[in-house]
């Protein structure tokens, strides 16, 4: 089995749960000539799969990762390696109980049976818990443990039975050869394999292997401490590997699970102990396995006390002691997500790294689908390896963010929560101006982007009667009422918004038109100076992106997309450039800065610093070059907030001059700086505008999102066949705007959904469309101009009717909501007269 072929279709490096699952799924999809390599023995080659605790808690606040987990659990069940034992997350604090109520809403959204229980019910399920120190628990009966090594063996066997696989353990990868940016061969200590594809699925070693090809996989190995305490008579008496539910003591960042007659205790509470992939010992040097490093007892002292406090009856019994203890290595990434997809630097080189046991089989399936069909069934934008900006791939950034993120593994993380480490890496050219105005910065694609401005606090008095206060700290966290008053000031006067985080790509060449026609749904063959908003689809007709294209000349276009979408969009467009070289793509993001100017007095402001800005001279949907106080600027008349105005693009080195000119000219008009809280939430929601990664995902199509264009262009484009089919059938879901009709909670205070919550029938039933997709809140936020808290959600057609009454479940309570808009028509200014004035 270890004889290597000279040629292969694909080489998979790493025989852990992900690599094994991948080869099985590739074989199922018809791939042949697959080679699986690992430098260790089988079935346990020494990676994280061999020492992981191997349990699955299926509820996650993220739809993407919840669906991956549920799919993996189904696959484990089908293989007969899944043991259902149930699980309980216990709360020691009121704050954690509130978080468990939030988890109940997520469980409902993704269809996972769960319940909140009190200390008495916890004790009935796990009789050895000290209920004096807990307030309650979140019980999920479907929590399970899996045999990931056996699952890997079964997956490999599927590929072997199909005649698709060659396996080579005890094989060291020495090099990955690349020719003109594409994988050419894998060189091992047993020979060289020519191949078209290589998948790196070797966990903590992945960065070192990727570096051989000149690619980056931004993760770091980190320690997760585990001990086994035993023998424990009560557990031995069960004569089972696991007879009691697994307990997550989340307030102490720990878990406890039965392992036969012992109790395994794992911790994410200690200091972040990071390693470099080159520091991992070899198999020969390792005492146990390369990823089971010597235990540092001093890091576990506090955790041992916490564990004894929670389970004194069994952990402190006579004769019980620490039988086994390790510093087990796992992979951490800068944002905590996996690293999936083809690498940015090398074609044909794929990453399937930083994946937990609970996601292993589903990631194997998703990568196999992605490699075969161009996209997986589930939208994986949150795990796409292309999501990181260059500065976010540096060793400094990786260490900073993983050090901060490690202790958040079981943390209460707010959906708007911002990272504290390694900030200030990408600054707008007028950053010192916005800083002086008291800007509160959120990150967007690594940029520091103002979310609101402290200088606008005096507006709170002006608009006091129109600004509801968020009484609950959770609802008000990472938010300010200043956002709402900035919104109202913009609607009444004019505002300037920092849009430097925009990603900007220039497309040039004689084949530019044909290339962009192929890439987009909208017709790109429009006269120079025209603006085209367009969906970008994958082959199945789902959303890959949505963006704006400006035609600057016969063979020159500018693509404008979101800061957070930079990496994914840049790779997509680069991957599809014509092979004949007739079109060229340049990333110009760092060359330009953008300021948005919007509001009923925007024309007055911009006219005061340049020539005629009348509707006749500068109609909506057009772009023109102008000079503003010596700054050459491209003015783009478009609006994401539903007001008259322009995006003004200027060379980044002249950005501060542009800001000062506009700001000074705007003061007599009542101009204020406004943050992305207005641009990305309140203004956008009132207009019902969709956001990539929220409303727009690969699982939904333009018809469902209300973005199907009146006509279909004759030119072919990616996803056209699926798009045409979607236009001919009734949509399975329709994106709607809902209003919260009553915010009053059981405690009498007003509560405000934040996003991700399930939409339910009036009877409390879960809503699922005919494709099995649940209805949940894709975006939530204030609508200051309409006086409502707004929610966007996809609903089945029979419920997507204006006036339909439904419920939203938030923090364990249900609130009445009403469908205000079904489809694309804006709730505010439905005929768009304000921005086209």
Beta strands, then each sheet from edge to edge (+ up, - down):
strand 1: 7-13
strand 2: 34-37
strand 3: 55-56
strand 4: 82-84
strand 5: 87-91
strand 6: 115-117
strand 7: 136-140
strand 8: 144-146
strand 9: 165-168
strand 10: 173-179
strand 11: 182-188
strand 12: 191-200
strand 13: 219-230
strand 14: 246-249
strand 15: 254-259
strand 16: 262-267
strand 17: 274-275
strand 18: 292-293
strand 19: 321-333
strand 20: 339-342
strand 21: 349-353
strand 22: 439-444
strand 23: 447-453
strand 24: 495-498
strand 25: 503-508
strand 26: 531-537
strand 27: 543-553
strand 28: 556-561
strand 29: 584-587
strand 30: 592-598
strand 31: 623-628
strand 32: 631-636
strand 33: 645-651
strand 34: 672-674
strand 35: 734-740
strand 36: 759-760
strand 37: 779-783
strand 38: 788-795
strand 39: 805-810
strand 40: 813-822
sheet 1: 9+ 2+ 1+ 12+ 11- 10+
sheet 2: 9+ 2+ 1+ 12+ 21+ 20-
sheet 3: 3+ 8- 4+
sheet 4: 6+ 7- 5+ 14+ 15- 16+ 13- 17+
sheet 5: 6+ 7- 5+ 14+ 15- 16+ 13- 19+ 18-
sheet 6: 22+ 23-
sheet 7: 31+ 32- 33+ 30- 24+ 34+
sheet 8: 26+ 27- 28+ 25- 29+
sheet 9: 36+ 39- 40+ 35- 38+ 37-
end
